[in-house]
Protein backbone atom coordinates (compact mmCIF):
# COMPACT_ATOMS: atom_id res chain seq x y z
CA UNK A 1 0.00 0.00 0.00
CA UNK A 2 2.81 2.39 0.88
CA UNK A 3 4.57 1.56 -2.38
CA UNK A 4 1.41 2.35 -4.35
CA UNK A 5 0.99 5.64 -2.54
CA UNK A 6 4.61 6.56 -3.17
CA UNK A 7 4.28 5.78 -6.87
CA UNK A 8 1.10 7.85 -7.04
CA UNK A 9 2.85 10.76 -5.32
CA UNK A 10 5.76 10.57 -7.76
CA UNK A 11 3.34 10.40 -10.69
CA UNK A 12 1.44 13.44 -9.47
CA UNK A 13 4.66 15.41 -9.03
CA UNK A 14 5.70 14.52 -12.57
CA UNK A 15 2.35 15.65 -13.97
CA UNK A 16 2.58 18.88 -11.97
CA UNK A 17 6.09 19.48 -13.25
CA UNK A 18 5.02 18.83 -16.86
CA UNK A 19 2.09 21.20 -16.44
CA UNK A 20 4.41 23.86 -15.02
CA UNK A 21 6.91 23.43 -17.84
CA UNK A 22 4.15 23.59 -20.45
CA UNK A 23 2.72 26.75 -18.88
CA UNK A 24 6.19 28.26 -18.73
CA UNK A 25 6.78 27.41 -22.37
CA UNK A 26 3.49 28.98 -23.39
CA UNK A 27 4.26 32.04 -21.28
CA UNK A 28 7.69 32.27 -22.86
CA UNK A 29 6.13 31.89 -26.30
CA UNK A 30 3.69 34.70 -25.52
CA UNK A 31 6.52 36.91 -24.24
CA UNK A 32 8.64 36.15 -27.29
CA UNK A 33 5.73 36.70 -29.66
CA UNK A 34 6.57 39.21 -32.33
CA UNK A 35 4.26 42.25 -32.09
CA UNK A 36 1.95 43.09 -34.96
CA UNK A 37 3.07 46.49 -36.17
CA UNK A 38 0.21 48.64 -37.42
CA UNK A 39 1.23 51.60 -39.56
CA UNK A 40 -1.36 54.38 -39.51
CA UNK A 41 -1.29 56.31 -42.80
CA UNK A 42 -2.54 59.69 -41.64
CA UNK A 43 -2.35 61.24 -45.09
CA UNK A 44 -4.24 58.41 -46.81
CA UNK A 45 -7.90 58.94 -46.00
CA UNK A 46 -11.09 57.09 -46.86
CA UNK A 47 -14.68 57.98 -45.90
CA UNK A 48 -15.88 60.64 -43.47
CA UNK A 49 -18.25 59.44 -40.73
CA UNK A 50 -21.66 61.10 -40.43
CA UNK A 51 -23.04 59.26 -37.41
CA UNK A 52 -23.25 55.99 -35.48
CA UNK A 53 -26.64 55.25 -33.98
CA UNK A 54 -29.48 52.94 -33.11
CA UNK A 55 -33.23 52.43 -33.41
CA UNK A 56 -35.84 52.63 -30.69
CA UNK A 57 -38.75 50.79 -32.26
CA UNK A 58 -41.77 49.32 -30.44
CA UNK A 59 -40.61 49.08 -26.83
CA UNK A 60 -39.74 52.77 -26.59
CA UNK A 61 -43.42 53.57 -26.09
CA UNK A 62 -43.56 51.43 -22.94
CA UNK A 63 -40.24 52.70 -21.59
CA UNK A 64 -40.87 56.39 -22.22
CA UNK A 65 -44.52 56.39 -21.18
CA UNK A 66 -44.78 53.82 -18.38
CA UNK A 67 -41.42 53.31 -16.69
CA UNK A 68 -40.38 55.16 -13.51
CA UNK A 69 -38.36 58.28 -14.24
CA UNK A 70 -35.07 57.01 -12.78
CA UNK A 71 -35.10 53.80 -14.81
CA UNK A 72 -36.00 55.33 -18.15
CA UNK A 73 -33.48 58.12 -17.58
CA UNK A 74 -30.82 55.47 -17.05
CA UNK A 75 -31.73 53.85 -20.37
CA UNK A 76 -31.37 57.25 -22.08
CA UNK A 77 -28.04 57.84 -20.34
CA UNK A 78 -26.72 54.45 -21.45
CA UNK A 79 -27.59 55.20 -25.06
CA UNK A 80 -26.77 58.88 -25.42
CA UNK A 81 -24.39 60.08 -22.70
CA UNK A 82 -20.79 60.98 -23.53
CA UNK A 83 -19.89 61.51 -19.87
CA UNK A 84 -17.48 59.48 -17.74
CA UNK A 85 -17.55 58.30 -14.15
CA UNK A 86 -14.80 59.26 -11.69
CA UNK A 87 -13.06 55.93 -12.31
CA UNK A 88 -12.83 56.70 -16.02
CA UNK A 89 -15.59 54.40 -17.18
CA UNK A 90 -18.19 55.81 -19.58
CA UNK A 91 -21.76 56.46 -18.46
CA UNK A 92 -23.09 55.61 -21.90
CA UNK A 93 -22.13 55.00 -25.51
CA UNK A 94 -22.77 58.47 -26.95
CA UNK A 95 -24.88 57.56 -29.99
CA UNK A 96 -24.78 60.31 -32.62
CA UNK A 97 -27.99 59.22 -34.40
CA UNK A 98 -31.38 58.06 -33.14
CA UNK A 99 -34.08 56.50 -35.33
CA UNK A 100 -37.72 57.30 -34.50
CA UNK A 101 -40.52 55.07 -35.85
CA UNK A 102 -43.55 56.99 -37.21
CA UNK A 103 -46.41 54.57 -36.58
CA UNK A 104 -49.10 53.38 -38.95
CA UNK A 105 -52.05 53.09 -36.55
CA UNK A 106 -52.13 49.41 -35.65
CA UNK A 107 -52.20 50.24 -31.93
CA UNK A 108 -55.59 51.93 -32.29
CA UNK A 109 -56.90 48.82 -34.06
CA UNK A 110 -55.99 46.67 -31.06
CA UNK A 111 -56.45 42.93 -31.46
CA UNK A 112 -58.26 43.48 -34.75
CA UNK A 113 -54.99 44.77 -36.19
CA UNK A 114 -53.88 41.17 -36.67
CA UNK A 115 -50.51 41.89 -35.01
CA UNK A 116 -50.35 39.43 -32.14
CA UNK A 117 -47.80 41.23 -29.95
CA UNK A 118 -49.35 44.43 -28.57
CA UNK A 119 -45.87 45.92 -28.11
CA UNK A 120 -45.35 45.84 -31.87
CA UNK A 121 -48.48 47.82 -32.63
CA UNK A 122 -47.78 51.53 -33.11
CA UNK A 123 -50.07 54.55 -32.81
CA UNK A 124 -50.62 56.96 -35.67
CA UNK A 125 -50.74 60.76 -35.34
CA UNK A 126 -53.35 60.97 -38.11
CA UNK A 127 -56.89 60.07 -37.11
CA UNK A 128 -59.32 58.48 -39.60
CA UNK A 129 -61.29 61.75 -39.68
CA UNK A 130 -58.22 63.59 -41.01
CA UNK A 131 -57.27 65.41 -37.78
CA UNK A 132 -53.94 65.07 -35.99
CA UNK A 133 -53.55 63.95 -32.39
CA UNK A 134 -50.08 64.91 -31.18
CA UNK A 135 -50.60 63.19 -27.84
CA UNK A 136 -49.92 59.89 -29.60
CA UNK A 137 -46.53 58.13 -29.36
CA UNK A 138 -45.71 59.85 -26.05
CA UNK A 139 -43.08 57.29 -25.10
CA UNK A 140 -41.31 57.59 -28.42
CA UNK A 141 -41.33 61.36 -28.15
CA UNK A 142 -39.95 61.27 -24.60
CA UNK A 143 -36.92 59.26 -25.74
CA UNK A 144 -36.49 61.47 -28.81
CA UNK A 145 -36.25 64.50 -26.56
CA UNK A 146 -33.66 62.75 -24.41
CA UNK A 147 -31.58 62.14 -27.51
CA UNK A 148 -31.85 65.81 -28.39
CA UNK A 149 -30.97 66.93 -24.84
CA UNK A 150 -27.87 64.73 -24.81
CA UNK A 151 -26.70 66.34 -28.05
CA UNK A 152 -27.35 63.50 -30.48
CA UNK A 153 -26.44 64.97 -33.87
CA UNK A 154 -28.94 63.32 -36.22
CA UNK A 155 -32.59 62.58 -35.45
CA UNK A 156 -33.98 60.26 -38.12
CA UNK A 157 -37.63 59.41 -38.71
CA UNK A 158 -38.48 56.16 -40.45
CA UNK A 159 -41.70 54.39 -41.41
CA UNK A 160 -42.61 50.71 -41.60
CA UNK A 161 -46.14 51.20 -42.96
CA UNK A 162 -48.18 54.17 -44.18
CA UNK A 163 -51.23 55.02 -42.06
CA UNK A 164 -53.63 52.08 -42.16
CA UNK A 165 -56.43 54.25 -43.59
CA UNK A 166 -54.26 54.85 -46.68
CA UNK A 167 -53.65 51.16 -47.28
CA UNK A 168 -55.47 48.85 -49.69
CA UNK A 169 -56.57 46.41 -46.98
CA UNK A 170 -56.85 48.84 -44.07
CA UNK A 171 -54.08 46.95 -42.27
CA UNK A 172 -50.50 47.70 -41.31
CA UNK A 173 -49.25 44.73 -43.32
CA UNK A 174 -50.05 42.95 -46.60
CA UNK A 175 -52.83 40.42 -47.08
CA UNK A 176 -51.50 38.87 -50.27
CA UNK A 177 -48.06 38.03 -51.61
CA UNK A 178 -47.76 40.08 -54.80
CA UNK A 179 -44.68 42.28 -54.20
CA UNK A 180 -46.67 45.49 -54.56
CA UNK A 181 -47.10 48.21 -51.98
CA UNK A 182 -50.04 48.21 -49.61
CA UNK A 183 -50.46 51.96 -50.20
CA UNK A 184 -53.50 52.77 -52.35
CA UNK A 185 -52.64 54.26 -55.77
CA UNK A 186 -54.57 57.45 -54.96
CA UNK A 187 -52.80 58.03 -51.61
CA UNK A 188 -49.20 58.78 -52.58
CA UNK A 189 -49.62 62.52 -52.10
CA UNK A 190 -51.68 62.03 -48.92
CA UNK A 191 -48.92 59.83 -47.48
CA UNK A 192 -46.27 62.39 -48.38
CA UNK A 193 -48.29 65.22 -46.82
CA UNK A 194 -48.77 63.15 -43.66
CA UNK A 195 -45.01 62.73 -43.25
CA UNK A 196 -44.48 66.44 -43.91
CA UNK A 197 -46.99 67.36 -41.21
CA UNK A 198 -45.20 65.11 -38.70
CA UNK A 199 -41.87 66.74 -39.54
CA UNK A 200 -43.41 70.23 -39.21
CA UNK A 201 -44.86 69.39 -35.81
CA UNK A 202 -41.58 68.13 -34.40
CA UNK A 203 -39.76 71.12 -35.87
CA UNK A 204 -42.03 73.32 -33.76
CA UNK A 205 -41.24 71.17 -30.72
CA UNK A 206 -37.52 71.81 -31.21
CA UNK A 207 -37.00 68.22 -32.35
CA UNK A 208 -35.90 68.62 -35.92
CA UNK A 209 -35.61 65.48 -38.02
CA UNK A 210 -32.48 65.77 -40.13
CA UNK A 211 -33.66 62.84 -42.24
CA UNK A 212 -36.87 61.01 -43.15
CA UNK A 213 -36.94 57.43 -44.47
CA UNK A 214 -40.43 56.73 -45.90
CA UNK A 215 -39.90 53.08 -46.93
CA UNK A 216 -38.44 50.13 -45.04
CA UNK A 217 -37.13 46.85 -46.46
CA UNK A 218 -39.24 46.91 -49.64
CA UNK A 219 -38.04 43.45 -50.71
CA UNK A 220 -39.96 41.51 -48.07
CA UNK A 221 -43.63 40.51 -48.37
CA UNK A 222 -44.68 41.77 -44.92
CA UNK A 223 -47.59 39.40 -44.45
CA UNK A 224 -49.41 38.87 -41.15
CA UNK A 225 -46.80 36.34 -40.05
CA UNK A 226 -44.25 39.16 -39.81
CA UNK A 227 -46.06 40.30 -36.64
CA UNK A 228 -45.23 43.96 -37.25
CA UNK A 229 -46.10 46.87 -39.50
CA UNK A 230 -44.59 46.69 -42.98
CA UNK A 231 -45.16 46.89 -46.72
CA UNK A 232 -43.32 45.71 -49.84
CA UNK A 233 -42.60 48.20 -52.63
CA UNK A 234 -41.39 47.96 -56.19
CA UNK A 235 -38.68 50.35 -57.35
CA UNK A 236 -41.30 52.22 -59.38
CA UNK A 237 -43.55 52.61 -56.33
CA UNK A 238 -40.60 53.79 -54.27
CA UNK A 239 -39.78 56.41 -56.89
CA UNK A 240 -43.34 57.74 -56.84
CA UNK A 241 -43.29 57.97 -53.04
CA UNK A 242 -39.94 59.78 -52.96
CA UNK A 243 -41.09 62.16 -55.70
CA UNK A 244 -44.33 63.00 -53.86
CA UNK A 245 -42.50 63.48 -50.55
CA UNK A 246 -39.90 65.73 -52.17
CA UNK A 247 -42.64 67.96 -53.62
CA UNK A 248 -44.44 68.10 -50.25
CA UNK A 249 -41.28 69.05 -48.37
CA UNK A 250 -40.49 71.70 -50.96
CA UNK A 251 -43.92 73.27 -50.66
CA UNK A 252 -43.52 73.56 -46.90
CA UNK A 253 -39.93 74.82 -47.30
CA UNK A 254 -38.60 72.04 -45.09
CA UNK A 255 -34.95 71.07 -45.36
CA UNK A 256 -35.28 67.53 -43.97
CA UNK A 257 -33.51 65.15 -46.34
CA UNK A 258 -34.96 61.93 -47.74
CA UNK A 259 -33.13 58.68 -47.07
CA UNK A 260 -33.68 56.03 -49.70
CA UNK A 261 -33.73 52.26 -50.22
CA UNK A 262 -33.41 50.75 -46.67
CA UNK A 263 -32.72 47.52 -48.58
CA UNK A 264 -33.45 44.36 -46.59
CA UNK A 265 -30.04 42.98 -47.60
CA UNK A 266 -26.97 44.73 -48.95
CA UNK A 267 -26.85 42.70 -52.17
CA UNK A 268 -30.26 44.03 -53.22
CA UNK A 269 -28.49 47.34 -53.73
CA UNK A 270 -26.20 46.18 -56.52
CA UNK A 271 -27.19 42.68 -57.72
CA UNK A 272 -30.07 41.49 -59.86
CA UNK A 273 -32.13 39.54 -57.34
CA UNK A 274 -35.58 39.87 -58.85
CA UNK A 275 -38.02 42.59 -57.89
CA UNK A 276 -36.83 45.65 -56.02
CA UNK A 277 -33.17 45.01 -56.69
CA UNK A 278 -30.27 46.81 -58.44
CA UNK A 279 -31.41 49.83 -56.47
CA UNK A 280 -28.24 51.88 -56.84
CA UNK A 281 -28.50 51.83 -60.61
CA UNK A 282 -32.27 52.36 -60.55
CA UNK A 283 -32.22 55.48 -58.38
CA UNK A 284 -28.84 57.10 -58.97
CA UNK A 285 -28.07 56.41 -62.62
CA UNK A 286 -28.89 59.67 -64.48
CA UNK A 287 -30.10 57.61 -67.42
CA UNK A 288 -32.64 55.71 -65.30
CA UNK A 289 -36.32 56.76 -65.49
CA UNK A 290 -36.33 56.44 -61.68
CA UNK A 291 -33.38 58.81 -61.12
CA UNK A 292 -33.75 60.77 -57.87
CA UNK A 293 -30.42 62.57 -57.91
CA UNK A 294 -32.02 65.81 -59.06
CA UNK A 295 -34.57 66.03 -56.25
CA UNK A 296 -33.95 68.96 -53.92
CA UNK A 297 -34.35 66.93 -50.71
CA UNK A 298 -32.71 63.71 -51.82
CA UNK A 299 -29.32 62.54 -50.52
CA UNK A 300 -26.43 60.54 -51.90
CA UNK A 301 -26.66 58.18 -48.95
CA UNK A 302 -27.55 54.64 -50.03
CA UNK A 303 -29.14 52.86 -47.08
CA UNK A 304 -28.91 49.12 -46.68
CA UNK A 305 -29.36 46.60 -43.89
CA UNK A 306 -26.54 44.21 -43.03
CA UNK A 307 -28.82 41.26 -42.24
CA UNK A 308 -28.03 37.84 -43.75
CA UNK A 309 -24.87 39.03 -45.53
CA UNK A 310 -22.32 37.96 -42.90
CA UNK A 311 -22.67 34.18 -42.78
CA UNK A 312 -19.05 33.22 -43.34
CA UNK A 313 -16.05 35.46 -43.90
CA UNK A 314 -16.24 35.16 -47.68
CA UNK A 315 -19.82 36.47 -47.76
CA UNK A 316 -19.07 39.16 -45.17
CA UNK A 317 -16.11 40.49 -47.16
CA UNK A 318 -17.24 39.99 -50.75
CA UNK A 319 -20.71 41.48 -50.25
CA UNK A 320 -19.27 44.69 -48.82
CA UNK A 321 -16.51 44.79 -51.41
CA UNK A 322 -19.07 44.49 -54.23
CA UNK A 323 -21.19 47.22 -52.69
CA UNK A 324 -18.17 49.53 -52.34
CA UNK A 325 -17.07 48.90 -55.93
CA UNK A 326 -20.57 49.57 -57.25
CA UNK A 327 -20.84 52.85 -55.35
CA UNK A 328 -17.56 54.03 -56.84
CA UNK A 329 -19.17 54.00 -60.29
CA UNK A 330 -21.54 56.78 -59.21
CA UNK A 331 -20.07 60.11 -58.20
CA UNK A 332 -20.36 60.88 -54.50
CA UNK A 333 -22.60 58.02 -53.36
CA UNK A 334 -22.07 56.78 -49.80
CA UNK A 335 -23.12 53.63 -47.99
CA UNK A 336 -25.12 53.91 -44.77
CA UNK A 337 -25.58 50.66 -42.83
CA UNK A 338 -28.93 51.61 -41.29
CA UNK A 339 -30.01 48.39 -39.57
CA UNK A 340 -28.21 45.38 -38.20
CA UNK A 341 -28.69 42.70 -35.59
CA UNK A 342 -27.87 39.01 -35.69
CA UNK A 343 -31.00 37.77 -37.48
CA UNK A 344 -29.06 35.17 -39.46
CA UNK A 345 -26.70 32.48 -38.22
CA UNK A 346 -23.44 34.22 -39.08
CA UNK A 347 -22.78 35.02 -35.42
CA UNK A 348 -22.07 31.34 -34.74
CA UNK A 349 -18.84 31.85 -36.75
CA UNK A 350 -16.99 28.52 -36.34
CA UNK A 351 -18.01 28.33 -32.67
CA UNK A 352 -18.51 24.86 -31.26
CA UNK A 353 -21.51 24.72 -28.96
CA UNK A 354 -23.66 27.60 -27.81
CA UNK A 355 -22.18 31.09 -28.45
CA UNK A 356 -21.51 33.09 -25.31
CA UNK A 357 -22.37 36.71 -24.63
CA UNK A 358 -18.81 37.69 -25.61
CA UNK A 359 -19.02 35.61 -28.79
CA UNK A 360 -21.96 37.80 -29.82
CA UNK A 361 -20.09 40.98 -28.91
CA UNK A 362 -16.97 39.99 -30.86
CA UNK A 363 -19.00 39.09 -33.93
CA UNK A 364 -20.85 42.41 -33.73
CA UNK A 365 -17.50 44.21 -33.62
CA UNK A 366 -16.34 42.15 -36.58
CA UNK A 367 -19.34 43.18 -38.69
CA UNK A 368 -18.94 46.86 -37.75
CA UNK A 369 -15.24 46.69 -38.57
CA UNK A 370 -15.89 45.24 -42.03
CA UNK A 371 -18.68 47.68 -42.81
CA UNK A 372 -16.22 50.50 -42.15
CA UNK A 373 -13.02 49.05 -43.60
CA UNK A 374 -14.35 47.05 -46.56
CA UNK A 375 -17.76 48.61 -47.28
CA UNK A 376 -16.56 52.17 -46.56
CA UNK A 377 -19.76 52.85 -44.57
CA UNK A 378 -20.10 56.49 -43.54
CA UNK A 379 -22.87 55.72 -41.01
CA UNK A 380 -23.71 52.65 -38.94
CA UNK A 381 -26.94 51.94 -37.00
CA UNK A 382 -27.89 49.05 -34.74
CA UNK A 383 -31.35 47.48 -34.58
CA UNK A 384 -32.86 47.33 -31.97
CA UNK A 385 -31.58 49.23 -28.92
CA UNK A 386 -33.69 47.13 -26.56
CA UNK A 387 -35.95 44.09 -26.82
CA UNK A 388 -37.15 41.35 -24.45
CA UNK A 389 -34.74 38.44 -24.30
CA UNK A 390 -31.94 36.56 -22.57
CA UNK A 391 -28.97 38.89 -21.93
CA UNK A 392 -26.59 35.95 -22.44
CA UNK A 393 -27.95 35.52 -25.97
CA UNK A 394 -28.07 39.16 -27.15
CA UNK A 395 -28.57 38.61 -30.88
CA UNK A 396 -31.18 41.31 -31.29
CA UNK A 397 -30.45 44.05 -28.78
CA UNK A 398 -27.99 46.16 -26.83
CA UNK A 399 -30.09 46.14 -23.67
CA UNK A 400 -32.13 43.06 -22.70
CA UNK A 401 -35.61 43.78 -21.41
CA UNK A 402 -36.79 41.22 -18.89
CA UNK A 403 -39.74 39.32 -20.48
CA UNK A 404 -41.29 39.15 -16.99
CA UNK A 405 -40.65 42.82 -16.21
CA UNK A 406 -44.33 43.49 -15.56
CA UNK A 407 -44.45 40.92 -12.74
CA UNK A 408 -40.85 41.53 -11.62
CA UNK A 409 -40.42 45.31 -11.83
CA UNK A 410 -37.27 45.23 -9.71
CA UNK A 411 -35.36 43.78 -12.69
CA UNK A 412 -36.60 45.46 -15.83
CA UNK A 413 -33.46 45.31 -17.97
CA UNK A 414 -29.89 44.06 -18.24
CA UNK A 415 -26.98 45.73 -20.03
CA UNK A 416 -25.19 43.41 -22.45
CA UNK A 417 -21.66 43.36 -23.89
CA UNK A 418 -23.20 44.41 -27.21
CA UNK A 419 -23.87 47.88 -25.79
CA UNK A 420 -20.24 48.44 -24.89
CA UNK A 421 -19.06 46.89 -28.15
CA UNK A 422 -21.00 49.44 -30.17
CA UNK A 423 -19.73 52.06 -27.72
CA UNK A 424 -16.14 51.46 -28.79
CA UNK A 425 -17.24 52.98 -32.09
CA UNK A 426 -20.11 55.37 -31.27
CA UNK A 427 -18.50 56.97 -28.21
CA UNK A 428 -15.08 57.60 -29.71
CA UNK A 429 -15.67 57.91 -33.47
CA UNK A 430 -17.49 61.20 -33.67
CA UNK A 431 -19.30 62.78 -36.64
CA UNK A 432 -16.84 64.39 -39.01
CA UNK A 433 -13.97 62.03 -38.23
CA UNK A 434 -12.28 60.46 -41.23
CA UNK A 435 -11.15 56.87 -41.60
CA UNK A 436 -7.50 56.44 -42.48
CA UNK A 437 -5.84 53.49 -44.17
CA UNK A 438 -3.64 51.10 -42.21
CA UNK A 439 -0.87 48.64 -42.98
CA UNK A 440 0.11 45.61 -40.91
CA UNK A 441 3.34 43.70 -40.52
CA UNK A 442 1.91 40.17 -40.39
CA UNK A 443 0.89 40.22 -44.09
CA UNK A 444 -2.38 38.36 -43.47
CA UNK A 445 -4.97 38.36 -46.24
CA UNK A 446 -8.53 39.57 -45.68
CA UNK A 447 -9.87 36.11 -44.86
CA UNK A 448 -7.11 35.47 -42.32
CA UNK A 449 -7.54 38.88 -40.70
CA UNK A 450 -11.24 38.13 -40.12
CA UNK A 451 -10.24 35.31 -37.75
CA UNK A 452 -7.27 37.03 -36.14
CA UNK A 453 -6.77 40.72 -35.29
CA UNK A 454 -8.84 43.40 -37.02
CA UNK A 455 -8.12 47.13 -36.99
CA UNK A 456 -9.84 50.37 -38.02
CA UNK A 457 -8.54 53.89 -37.46
CA UNK A 458 -10.15 57.34 -37.59
CA UNK A 459 -8.70 60.81 -37.24
CA UNK A 460 -10.14 64.13 -36.23
CA UNK A 461 -10.34 66.47 -39.28
CA UNK A 462 -8.05 68.91 -37.46
CA UNK A 463 -5.46 66.20 -36.88
CA UNK A 464 -5.58 66.64 -33.10
CA UNK A 465 -6.73 63.11 -32.24
CA UNK A 466 -6.61 59.58 -33.57
CA UNK A 467 -8.88 56.68 -32.58
CA UNK A 468 -7.80 53.10 -33.27
CA UNK A 469 -10.17 50.18 -32.64
CA UNK A 470 -8.58 46.74 -32.54
CA UNK A 471 -10.45 43.44 -32.24
CA UNK A 472 -8.52 40.44 -30.94
CA UNK A 473 -10.67 37.58 -32.23
CA UNK A 474 -8.31 34.93 -30.86
CA UNK A 475 -7.99 33.23 -27.49
CA UNK A 476 -4.45 34.41 -26.83
CA UNK A 477 -2.88 37.72 -25.93
CA UNK A 478 -1.54 39.60 -28.95
CA UNK A 479 1.20 42.21 -28.89
CA UNK A 480 0.90 45.37 -30.97
CA UNK A 481 2.95 48.36 -31.98
CA UNK A 482 1.65 51.51 -33.65
CA UNK A 483 3.59 53.62 -36.10
CA UNK A 484 2.13 56.97 -37.17
CA UNK A 485 3.10 57.91 -40.69
CA UNK A 486 2.23 61.18 -42.42
CA UNK A 487 2.36 63.54 -39.47
CA UNK A 488 2.66 67.16 -40.48
CA UNK A 489 5.83 69.05 -39.64
CA UNK A 490 5.76 69.98 -35.98
CA UNK A 491 2.76 67.72 -35.32
CA UNK A 492 2.95 65.14 -32.53
CA UNK A 493 0.37 62.65 -31.27
CA UNK A 494 0.80 60.59 -28.12
CA UNK A 495 -1.15 57.62 -26.78
CA UNK A 496 -3.30 59.12 -24.02
CA UNK A 497 -6.04 56.57 -23.36
CA UNK A 498 -6.68 52.87 -23.78
CA UNK A 499 -10.03 51.13 -23.14
CA UNK A 500 -10.96 47.45 -23.36
CA UNK A 501 -14.03 45.24 -23.39
CA UNK A 502 -13.41 41.54 -22.83
CA UNK A 503 -15.31 38.51 -21.55
CA UNK A 504 -14.43 39.49 -17.99
CA UNK A 505 -17.57 40.74 -16.30
CA UNK A 506 -16.05 44.08 -15.32
CA UNK A 507 -14.36 44.80 -18.65
CA UNK A 508 -16.86 47.13 -20.31
CA UNK A 509 -14.89 49.92 -21.99
CA UNK A 510 -12.66 49.77 -18.94
CA UNK A 511 -9.67 52.12 -18.76
CA UNK A 512 -6.49 50.14 -19.35
CA UNK A 513 -2.85 51.01 -18.62
CA UNK A 514 -1.66 53.43 -21.31
CA UNK A 515 1.78 51.86 -21.57
CA UNK A 516 0.32 48.42 -22.30
CA UNK A 517 -0.59 48.01 -25.96
CA UNK A 518 -1.13 44.26 -25.66
CA UNK A 519 -4.52 42.96 -26.69
CA UNK A 520 -6.17 40.69 -24.10
CA UNK A 521 -7.66 37.46 -25.47
CA UNK A 522 -11.08 37.84 -27.13
CA UNK A 523 -11.28 41.56 -26.63
CA UNK A 524 -12.03 44.90 -28.23
CA UNK A 525 -9.58 47.73 -27.57
CA UNK A 526 -9.75 51.44 -28.28
CA UNK A 527 -6.49 53.41 -28.35
CA UNK A 528 -6.75 57.21 -28.38
CA UNK A 529 -3.84 59.35 -29.51
CA UNK A 530 -4.04 63.09 -28.82
CA UNK A 531 -1.94 66.13 -29.61
CA UNK A 532 0.76 66.96 -27.07
Secondary structure, 3 states (H helix, E strand, C coil): CHHHHHHHHHHHHHHHHHHHHHHHHHHHHHHHCCCEEEEEEEEEEEEECCEEEEECCCCHHHHHHHCCHHHHHHHHHHHHCCCECCCCCECCCCCCEEEEEECCCHHHHHHHHCCCCHHHCCCCCECCCCCECCCCCHHHHHHHHHHHHCCCCEEEEEECCCCHHHECCCCCCCCCCCCCCCECHHHHHHHHHHHHHHHHHHHHCCCCCCEEECCCCCCCCCCHHHCCCCCCCCHHHHHHHHHHHHHHHHHCCCCCEEEEEEECCHHHHCCCCCCCCCHHHHHHCCCCCCCCCCCCCEEEEEEEECCCCCCCHHHHHHHHHHHHHHHCCCCCCEEEEEECCCCCCHHHCCCCCCCCHHHHHHHHHHHHHHHHHCCCCCEEEECCCEEECCCCCCCCCCEEECCCCCCCCCCCEEECHHHHHHHHHHCCCCCCCEEEEEEECCCCCHHHHCCCEEEEEEECCCCCEEEEEEEECCCCCECEEEEEECCCCCCCEEEEEEEEEECCCCCCCEECCCCCCCECCCEEEEEEEEEC
